[in-house]
Every structure is written in structure tokens, then in C-alpha cells.
């Protein structure tokens, strides 16, 4: 992704973390820590690791072609396109189905539970949440999980 021009130092998450660090009123809470994410990838079976690497190598050209579509969809708030490209794409490698479930669906449940816990304990607190776009969209995304719990989610 860096070879395609994306710089992790200019990511949306980094931007907001830097801004919050400069504001004494802002408190940063993690939905997941780095260790959690590393452990997720370390939990791959040998077969999953091999398939993940092979599918990534195989899909580099496809990703390169779709990168601008993904960026445009994110900019436009087009969750349907993001879902189609990023989430549904995991269905193309059946051997990775279990890992993809852990990568998105299971993490969404964990993040959703944490958000719901925060909101129930602090009903007057406003939260600004930054997660990867693939966690927001689709049938198992955070938006749907929160709506199932009776929350109204508005895209701005």
C-alpha cells in the first residue's frame, strides 16, 4: 500500500490521535490495542497464513486498480461500495473464511460490545469513534450492530 502512495503517517486515525493528544479535554480510549491485533494475526493456522500471503500477492494488481474506487467511496460515504470491495472480497478465498470472520465479524462484535458498554455507563458522554471503513459497513458492521441495539446511526 505504501508503494501505491499511501502513507501510514497520514492516516485518518493518526490525524485524530495527534489532534486529541494536543487537547487536554480529549480522552483517547482504545477499542482494540496493537497487541490484540498482533495476536489476531499470530492466531492464524499455517494454512491460513500461507493462503493469506498467496491471496494478497495474487490480488495486488486488483487492489491497485480498486484503490481509487475505495478512496472515492470512503470520501463519498458510499458504504455499499466499501462493503462490496473490502468486506465481500474476503469470500473469494474460501480457505480464509474462518480467519476473515475473526478479522471482521468477531472484532466488530467485540468493538460493538465495548462501545455499548461505554454508552450505557456514560449516557451523557459523546464519543467520536475512529475505526477502519470495513468495520462500519455490511450486515455485521458496527452501524448494523448499533442499530440492532436500538441506536440511531447518522452518517454525516
Secondary structure, DSSP 8 states (H G I E B T S, - for coil): -TTTT--GGG-HHHHHHHHHHT-TT-----SS-HHHHHHHHHT--HHHHHHHHHHHHHTHHHHHHHHHHHHHHHHHT-HHHHIIIIIGGGGG-GGGHHHHIIIIIIHHHHHHHHHHHHHHH-TT--------GGGTSSTTSHHHHHHHTT------
